[in-house]
Amino acid sequence: MDFKFSTSGTSSSDAPPVTREEVAEMIRAAIPSALRRVDEPAGNRPPSSPSPGWVLTYPDMRGQFGDPTAVWAEPAGAGAGTDYSDFSFGFSLASPVVTVMAGKVRQGTRDPVAYAGGTINPAADKTWTYIAFPFGGATATLMQSLTEPKHTATTLNWPLARWDMTEGVITLNRICWLGDIIIPGNFA
């Protein structure tokens, strides 16, 4: 399909045709840091990822537009170039141990509750790590589950990440949250 563009004030029907690749090249030149070439074999891409080619990406994140939870797993289990241990409730991975960094649960007008950090060994493939926090409570606890955590009437169950296990090696499947957890005042 050809596209027609005009920058001279004439109608677009008067403009010479521009190919899809020429448009892609214009975008790459204008915002090179937001584009990444995807050439990984299909076995290295999550099912929701695009075919090989250029994709528009979040700055400093590994997910692509359209699916903000998709994360490109690295062989070491964390994204190249980003140190997730710099974030509140971030992580580091030394398979089979996941270390979750310190963070705070900020609960409306009440004092924030500090989580000191800790470790967890994901028990199986598709393990979720999450913070359990009783509403109005004083303790945040690192937990794991094979099902996606859900809030209850009394407890906030905040997903942090999901982990894959292949032949005993833990790798990152997706990041759900980085940074302090904030509960608006009406719910704290």
ABEGO torsion letter per residue (X at the ends): XBBBBBAAGBBAAABBBBBAAAAAAAAAAABAAABBBBABBAAABBAABBBBEBBBBBBGBABBBGBAABBBBBAAGBBBGBBAAABBGBBBBBOABBBBBBBBBBBEABBBBBBAEBBBBBABBGBBBBBBBBBGBABBBBBBBABBBBBBAABBBBBABBBBBBGGBBBBABBABBEBBBBBAAAX
